[in-house]
Amino acid sequence: MQSNHTYSMTTKLTLTIEQSTIRKAKIFAEKSGKSLSALVQTYLDSISKNENGDTTLDELNPDLRKLFGAVSLPKNLDEKKIIRQRMLSKHQ
């Protein structure tokens, strides 16, 4: 007998995001009746739906469009350095 169920695995993901952005996103998630993880999942699904990655802002879920541009990062931001520093401080 063949099953019609699709199983997916979840993986924990650590992100480095400004506290104010997290605070706003949590409020938005609560008002939307969704978890922050569900919002991130929906966003990542929406931007990766096209193989070429050319998703336009108009193609995004309206709830996600509200979050677009919520964070402005400096052009010289070294993400890997910040992540290393946070991981080191977390495990000290």
C-alpha positions, 0 to 999 in steps of 0.5 A: 500500500502506498502512502500519500503523506509527505514528511519533511524534516525541520532543522534549527537555524541560528540567525543574527538579527537586530533586537528591535527587528526581532521585537517588531517581528514577534509582535507582527507574528502574534497579531498574525496568529503565526509563530516567528518560525512560520513567518520565516519559513513562509518567507524562505519558501516564497523567495526560493520558489523560482529556480533562478531566484528572481522573485519580485516584491509583488510575488511575496505574501502580503504579510511578508511584504510588510517586513521587507526593508525592516532592516538596513545593514551596513555594506561592510558588514562581516556576517561571519565575524559577527556569528563567530563572535556570538558563537564564541561568547555563547559557549564561554 
